[in-house]
Amino acid sequence: MIADKYFIGVTHGEVFNNLYVTPNTIQGYFQSLTNYFNIFNFQNNIKGTKITCIKGGIGPIENNHFHFGLLIGTNNAVDNYSGNKNLKSNIAIEIDTKYNFTKNIQWNFNISKSTVQDGNFSHESIDAGIKEIFSKYRSYAINNGIQVYLNKCKTKISILYRLIDPFFKSYGLGFIRSDNIRYELKLEQKVGKRIDWISSFKKMGCFG
C-alpha cells in the first residue's frame, strides 16, 4: 500500500575513469582536461568521484507523482602532471513530476539546478552553493514533454522540450554541451511484433 502512494530511493557510489590515452595525441590532450560532460577528471583513474543521491515523494515512478531529489558529490582527482589536487563539491536539486491526463495522454516535467564549488564541503561552500541554487544564476536544466498514445494504430507521439543553461554542471547528470535549447517531435510506430519504426524532427539552438 505504501509503495502505491510513495517513493523513495537512495544511491551512493564512486565513479572513476579507466581510459588509457597518450597526451601526445589530440584525443589524449582533451582527455587530460576537466570534462564537464560527466565531471570525471580523466587525468587519474584511481581517485574517483563520490556521489550520494536521495529522491522521494508522492506517487510511484510509473504513475502520477511529485518527487524531490538531492545530489551531493565530491571529485577528489589529482593532476598526474602537476600533482595538484582538483577537489570540487557539487550540490544539485531536482523536481520530477508526471501526470496522466487520460490513459493515452501523459505529461512529464523535470527541473533541476546545480552548483559546483571549489574545495570540499564546508559551511562556507554549502552556504555559497545554496545561495547560488536559489539565485538567478543560470544553472538550470529543464525537460518537458507530452506523450500521446494512439492504441488503435499502435502509435506514440512525443512533443519534447529541453533547456540546458550555460552554467549547468553536475556530477549526476551530464550533457555534451550546455547553453542549449532543443525542440523535438518524435513518432514511434509499431510495424510488427518485433519491428518498431521511429522518426523524429529536432530543432536546436543556443542562448548566444
C-alpha positions in Angstrom: 0.0 0.0 0.0 2.8 2.4 0.9 4.6 1.6 -2.4 1.5 2.6 -4.3 1.4 6.1 -2.7 5.0 7.0 -2.1 8.5 6.5 -3.5 12.0 6.8 -2.0 15.3 5.9 -3.5 18.9 6.2 -2.2 22.1 5.7 -4.1 25.7 6.0 -3.1 28.8 5.1 -5.0 32.2 6.1 -6.5 32.8 6.6 -10.2 36.2 6.6 -11.9 37.5 6.6 -15.4 39.7 3.8 -16.8 40.7 5.2 -20.2 44.4 4.9 -21.0 45.5 7.5 -23.6 48.7 9.2 -24.6 49.0 13.0 -24.1 50.9 13.2 -27.5 47.6 13.0 -29.5 44.7 15.4 -29.9 42.4 12.9 -28.2 44.9 12.4 -25.4 45.1 16.2 -24.9 41.4 16.5 -24.5 41.3 13.6 -22.1 43.7 15.4 -19.8 41.2 18.3 -19.3 38.5 18.5 -16.7 35.4 17.3 -18.6 32.1 18.8 -17.6 30.2 16.3 -19.7 30.5 14.0 -16.7 32.8 15.8 -14.4 35.2 12.9 -14.2 38.8 14.0 -14.2 40.5 11.9 -16.9 44.0 12.5 -15.5 43.7 10.0 -12.7 41.9 6.6 -12.8 42.3 5.9 -9.1 40.8 8.9 -7.4 37.1 8.9 -8.3 34.0 10.9 -7.8 31.8 10.1 -4.8 28.1 10.6 -5.3 25.1 10.3 -3.0 21.6 10.7 -4.3 18.3 10.8 -2.5 15.0 11.0 -4.2 11.4 10.6 -3.0 7.9 11.9 -2.9 4.3 11.2 -3.5 3.3 8.6 -6.1 5.2 5.7 -7.8 7.6 6.5 -10.7 5.5 4.8 -13.3 2.3 6.7 -12.3 1.2 10.2 -11.3 3.9 11.5 -9.0 5.7 14.5 -7.5 9.2 13.8 -6.4 12.1 15.8 -5.0 15.7 14.9 -5.5 19.0 15.9 -3.9 22.5 15.0 -5.1 25.8 15.7 -3.3 29.2 14.7 -4.7 32.9 15.4 -4.4 35.6 15.0 -7.1 39.0 14.2 -5.5 41.0 13.7 -8.7 44.7 14.6 -8.7 46.6 16.0 -11.7 49.2 13.4 -12.8 51.4 16.1 -14.3 51.5 18.8 -11.5 50.3 16.7 -8.6 47.9 19.4 -7.6 44.5 18.4 -6.1 41.5 19.4 -8.1 38.9 19.0 -5.3 35.4 20.2 -6.1 32.0 19.7 -4.4 28.6 19.6 -6.1 25.1 20.1 -4.9 22.1 19.6 -7.2 18.3 19.6 -6.5 15.6 18.3 -8.8 11.8 18.3 -9.0 10.3 15.4 -11.1 6.6 15.3 -11.9 4.4 13.1 -14.0 0.7 13.4 -14.7 -1.6 11.2 -16.8 -4.5 13.3 -18.2 -6.0 10.1 -19.6 -4.8 6.6 -20.2 -3.4 7.8 -23.5 -2.1 11.3 -22.7 0.9 11.8 -20.4 2.9 14.8 -19.2 6.4 14.7 -17.8 8.2 17.7 -16.3 11.7 17.8 -14.7 13.6 20.8 -13.5 17.0 20.8 -11.7 19.5 23.3 -10.6 23.2 22.6 -9.7 26.2 24.3 -8.2 29.9 23.3 -8.2 32.1 24.9 -5.6 35.9 24.7 -5.2 37.1 22.6 -2.3 35.4 20.0 -0.1 32.1 20.6 1.7 32.3 23.2 4.4 30.0 25.7 6.0 31.3 28.3 3.5 30.9 26.2 0.4 27.5 24.9 1.4 26.3 28.4 2.2 27.6 29.7 -1.2 26.1 26.7 -3.0 22.7 27.1 -1.5 22.7 30.9 -2.3 23.7 30.1 -5.9 21.0 27.5 -6.3 18.2 29.8 -5.1 19.6 32.8 -7.1 19.1 33.8 -10.7 22.4 32.2 -11.7 21.8 30.4 -15.0 22.4 26.8 -13.9 19.0 25.2 -14.7 18.3 22.0 -16.6 14.6 21.6 -17.7 13.0 18.7 -19.5 9.3 18.9 -20.5 7.3 16.6 -22.7 3.9 15.3 -23.6 3.3 11.8 -24.9 0.1 10.8 -26.8 -0.7 7.1 -27.4 -2.9 6.0 -30.2 -3.8 2.5 -29.3 -5.8 1.6 -32.5 -2.9 2.3 -34.8 -0.2 1.4 -32.2 1.4 4.9 -32.5 3.2 7.0 -29.9 3.7 10.8 -30.5 6.0 12.8 -28.3 6.4 16.5 -28.1 9.6 17.3 -26.2 11.4 20.4 -25.0 14.8 20.6 -23.2 16.7 23.6 -21.9 20.3 23.4 -20.5 21.6 26.7 -19.1 25.1 27.8 -19.9 26.4 27.2 -16.4 24.7 23.9 -15.6 27.3 21.4 -14.3 26.6 18.3 -12.3 28.2 15.0 -11.4 25.0 13.2 -11.7 23.6 14.5 -15.0 26.0 15.5 -17.8 25.5 16.8 -21.2 27.8 17.0 -24.2 27.3 20.8 -24.2 25.4 23.3 -22.1 23.9 26.5 -23.4 21.4 24.6 -25.4 17.6 24.6 -26.2 16.1 21.6 -28.1 12.6 21.1 -29.5 11.7 17.6 -30.7 8.8 15.9 -32.4 9.0 12.1 -32.2 6.9 9.4 -33.8 7.1 5.8 -32.8 5.1 3.3 -34.9 4.6 -0.4 -34.2 5.1 -2.2 -37.6 5.1 -5.8 -36.4 5.7 -7.9 -33.3 9.4 -7.3 -33.5 9.7 -4.1 -35.6 9.3 -0.5 -34.4 9.7 2.4 -36.8 10.9 5.6 -35.1 11.3 9.0 -36.7 11.9 12.4 -35.2 12.4 16.1 -36.1 14.7 18.2 -33.9 15.5 21.9 -33.8 18.4 23.0 -31.6 19.6 26.4 -30.7 21.7 28.3 -28.0 21.3 31.3 -25.9 24.2 33.2 -27.5 
